[in-house]
């Protein structure tokens, strides 16, 4: 994979987005940002996770969405310009690590071969269960740090610091999670977690971007969750005790899937009417505004990263078909394949438990899985 070429193409598209926005063309600017992320950057996510860090990969990914939001909200051109310039610089800064590190090579995707998609394979059960109460504690820590990032972005740095410290003391320490980690994992693991809280406070005090605080909180959730399988609960006297079973969440993923396909159908109709450019924009909006924004992308990815990659590849494939002016039969086949995989995704939630607690259980595998996730097909 030619990392320098990919980064150069991202630079070109983001620079084009900046120029369009400065001229008052917000639609073109938004489409260019979407294209830079959707068609190019997703090929760099895995290599950045492997060679730099998962947190850095998330920060760079999230910034595309943040820039897109600024454009849609009509932010001042100077603000958008500064964010785009900073994003280009941040992506270029990881190039030395990518070129000197592990070089990932993608295998042919579904649409590059004549082979049918593989049948879904049931995931093996976790060797050891996770106590729901510990999952709730970790969820609370993540929520507090996310709140800290929000108030910090609003200019309330001291309040943000207080929230991070509450996450550390009320969440990690007073819940006895710290004691359990130190006793049943290692004192080194405990020291690393406490050190991460200190680092996040340092980000705020040093005036670093709020998105770095948010990304660090998400990464801490993953790292804490990695310690939870088989970790016993502790009572006030330090002995193990059972935890109550949480109620299942009632998110209607079937409805979300239906919303995705309804939007896809509208994009297909737009293409059939002769406006392929608008159809491409519509399909990318569907990805960002429904599939990703609803949480469906992340929820499926935590359970089956391969299926998530398959569904993402359908967005890429439809984009390619629209750009190529493909006929109705090819597009109908692509739509049917997408529907089938979305149905598989919805079936993952058939048991009804898609609460944050259950998502934490699946997230134990996310770093390993996503490090080797299939590279999406790129159609420039």
MARFI-30462 format. One record per residue (C-alpha): x, y, z. Coordinates in pm, whole numbers, padded with zeros to 5 digits, always signed. Layout:
! MARFI-30462
XYZ
...
***
This chain:
! MARFI-30462
+00000+00000+00000
+00139+00339-00102
+00077+00540+00215
+00229+00859+00074
-00003+00845-00227
-00311+00789-00010
-00219+01078+00218
-00148+01298-00084
-00495+01222-00220
-00652+01307+00115
-00458+01635+00115
-00584+01713-00236
-00949+01648-00151
-00943+01833+00180
-00768+02127+00016
-01041+02123-00249
-01304+02116+00024
-01142+02418+00187
-01135+02610-00142
-01499+02529-00214
-01611+02639+00132
-01416+02966+00109
-01611+03033-00212
-01943+02966-00041
-02003+02620-00190
-02081+02420+00124
-02230+02123-00063
-01916+02065-00268
-01701+02110+00042
-01905+01856+00238
-01890+01605-00046
-01513+01643-00072
-01465+01582+00302
-01690+01277+00283
-01499+01148-00016
-01163+01196+00156
-01281+00994+00453
-01506+00739+00292
-01299+00653-00014
-00942+00704+00110
-00887+00745+00483
-01065+00422+00576
-00777+00241+00404
-00538+00401+00654
-00731+00329+00973
-00594-00023+01021
-00230+00072+00953
-00255+00371+01190
-00402+00151+01464
-00119-00100+01423
+00174+00140+01381
+00069+00443+01587
-00225+00378+01821
-00596+00308+01822
-00654+00640+01997
-00472+00832+01723
-00668+00650+01453
-00992+00745+01625
-00887+01110+01665
-00811+01144+01295
-01130+00962+01195
-01343+01175+01427
-01199+01497+01288
-01341+01424+00942
-01685+01406+01100
-01623+01723+01300
-01514+01918+00992
-01819+01790+00806
-02042+01914+01090
-01877+02257+01087
-01947+02286+00715
-02309+02177+00755
-02355+02423+01043
-02218+02714+00839
-01913+02778+01056
-01690+03077+00968
-01463+02997+00671
-01153+03076+00876
-01251+02815+01135
-01305+02548+00870
-00978+02644+00700
-00779+02610+01022
-00933+02272+01103
-00865+02137+00754
-00504+02259+00758
-00453+02101+01100
-00610+01773+00986
-00386+01752+00681
-00081+01818+00898
-00191+01559+01154
-00238+01291+00888
+00096+01372+00725
+00261+01344+01068
+00184+00971+01089
+00344+00894+00751
+00694+00818+00891
+00546+00567+01137
+00342+00403+00862
+00634+00373+00622
+00871+00234+00886
+00620+00005+01055
+00412-00300+00970
+00282-00279+00615
-00067-00423+00582
-00178-00575+00254
-00546-00610+00172
-00674-00930+00013
-00921-00916-00277
-01263-00808-00159
-01600-00954-00246
-01640-00732-00550
-01292-00812-00683
-01359-01186-00720
-01635-01411-00838
-01646-01591-00503
-01966-01564-00299
-01961-01402+00042
-01874-01648+00319
-02148-01783+00537
-02158-01620+00882
-01966-01812+01145
-02079-01810+01505
-01834-01638+01737
-01697-01858+02016
-01822-01778+02364
-01587-01576+02583
-01372-01797+02804
-01478-01606+03113
-01785-01391+03175
-01782-01022+03258
-01973-00906+03562
-02246-00662+03448
-02172-00435+03745
-01813-00389+03630
-01941-00314+03282
-02166-00046+03430
-01873+00105+03620
-01663+00125+03304
-01957+00273+03114
-01989+00540+03382
-01619+00624+03359
-01648+00660+02982
-01959+00878+03014
-01789+01113+03262
-01484+01159+03041
-01709+01217+02739
-01892+01485+02939
-01556+01634+03037
-01464+01665+02670
-01791+01846+02598
-01760+02103+02878
-01390+02149+02797
-01480+02232+02437
-01724+02489+02578
-01436+02660+02759
-01486+02518+03109
-01146+02357+03161
-01163+02336+03541
-01503+02172+03532
-01365+01924+03279
-01075+01842+03510
-01319+01788+03797
-01522+01546+03585
-01214+01343+03495
-01112+01329+03861
-01464+01218+03955
-01437+00944+03694
-01113+00836+03856
-01214+00856+04222
-01591+00797+04221
-01574+00555+03929
-01247+00367+03926
-01145+00386+04292
-01461+00403+04504
-01635+00130+04305
-01352-00103+04415
-01264-00166+04051
-00915-00037+04128
-00883-00282+04416
-01000-00571+04200
-00760-00480+03918
-00468-00451+04158
-00555-00774+04340
-00658-00999+04051
-00466-00848+03759
-00151-00661+03858
-00032-00349+04033
+00124-00249+03701
-00214-00256+03528
-00360-00042+03806
-00073+00206+03779
-00123+00229+03403
-00494+00310+03443
-00430+00577+03705
-00155+00715+03484
-00402+00745+03199
-00637+00953+03413
-00342+01180+03492
-00255+01205+03123
-00611+01308+03033
-00606+01579+03298
-00275+01692+03146
-00435+01718+02802
-00691+01960+02944
-00440+02165+03142
-00210+02188+02839
-00492+02318+02620
-00494+02023+02381
-00799+01975+02153
-01117+01844+02317
-01135+01564+02062
-00814+01421+02212
-00983+01407+02552
-01284+01232+02401
-01067+00985+02211
-00862+00910+02522
-01180+00835+02714
-01298+00591+02448
-00959+00421+02447
-00963+00393+02826
-01299+00216+02807
-01146-00040+02571
-00841-00088+02794
-01048-00123+03110
-01283-00366+02940
-00986-00579+02844
-00927-00638+03217
-01282-00745+03299
-01327-01110+03188
-01337-01321+03503
-01272-01024+03732
-01469-01090+04053
-01683-00831+04225
-01577-00720+04571
-01802-00648+04866
-01718-00399+05137
-01518-00670+05312
-01322-00752+04998
-01493-01083+04927
-01648-01178+04596
-02021-01117+04557
-02280-01158+04279
-02403-00867+04071
-02759-00790+03961
-02843-00866+03600
-02921-00550+03401
-03231-00516+03189
-03181-00537+02814
-03187-00221+02608
-03471-00172+02361
-03292-00021+02060
-03482-00115+01746
-03200-00207+01510
-03443-00352+01257
-03591-00004+01222
-03245+00148+01180
-03168-00109+00910
-03493-00019+00735
-03396+00350+00748
-03061+00270+00590
-03219+00075+00305
-03489+00339+00250
-03215+00600+00208
-03023+00365-00023
-03337+00324-00233
-03369+00701-00261
-03007+00722-00379
-03073+00449-00635
-03379+00638-00759
-03171+00954-00791
-02914+00763-00997
-03188+00615-01216
-03315+00968-01279
-02976+01057-01423
-02812+01245-01137
-02523+01016-01045
-02333+01288-00859
-02625+01348-00624
-02668+00972-00582
-02305+00939-00468
-02359+01218-00216
-02681+01054-00097
-02517+00716-00040
-02232+00874+00155
-02478+01078+00361
-02659+00754+00439
-02337+00607+00573
-02253+00907+00793
-02598+01023+00899
-02775+00690+00955
-02548+00385+00959
-02270+00553+01159
-02461+00819+01353
-02723+00572+01480
-02450+00361+01639
-02529+00065+01414
-02183+00064+01257
-02011+00049+01595
-02255-00201+01744
-02210-00443+01455
-01834-00389+01453
-01808-00486+01818
-01984-00813+01745
-01850-00900+01399
-01584-00674+01249
-01586-00876+00928
-01956-00815+00877
-01908-00445+00949
-01640-00434+00678
-01874-00617+00439
-02152-00364+00496
-01910-00073+00453
-01793-00230+00128
-02150-00214-00003
-02148+00164+00040
-01817+00176-00150
-01947-00057-00420
-02266+00142-00475
-02057+00458-00494
-01844+00294-00764
-02149+00177-00958
-02307+00522-00949
-01986+00685-01070
-01952+00430-01350
-02310+00483-01467
-02396+00118-01403
-02722-00031-01522
-03027-00124-01319
-02943-00496-01300
-02599-00440-01147
-02735-00191-00898
-03024-00419-00804
-02777-00702-00735
-02564-00472-00519
-02869-00356-00327
-02980-00715-00263
-02636-00806-00129
-02641-00503+00099
-02987-00589+00227
-02873-00945+00303
-02576-00827+00508
-02781-00566+00694
-03026-00842+00779
-02732-01043+00914
-02635-00741+01122
-02984-00702+01266
-02987-01074+01346
-02687-01022+01573
-02921-00837+01809
-03198-01098+01796
-03145-01184+02162
-03252-00831+02244
-02947-00734+02453
-02769-00449+02280
-02711-00249+02596
-02378-00080+02661
-02300-00366+02899
-02326-00627+02625
-02133-00402+02385
-01845-00396+02631
-01834-00776+02623
-01795-00776+02248
-01547-00488+02256
-01285-00715+02409
-01205-00833+02058
-01221-00502+01875
-00854-00405+01879
-00735-00742+01747
-01017-00764+01496
-00988-00415+01356
-00610-00440+01328
-00666-00696+01056
-00992-00563+00916
-01030-00593+00542
-00935-00278+00352
-01230-00119+00177
-01234-00093-00199
-01134+00257-00307
-01294+00421-00608
-01138+00760-00657
***
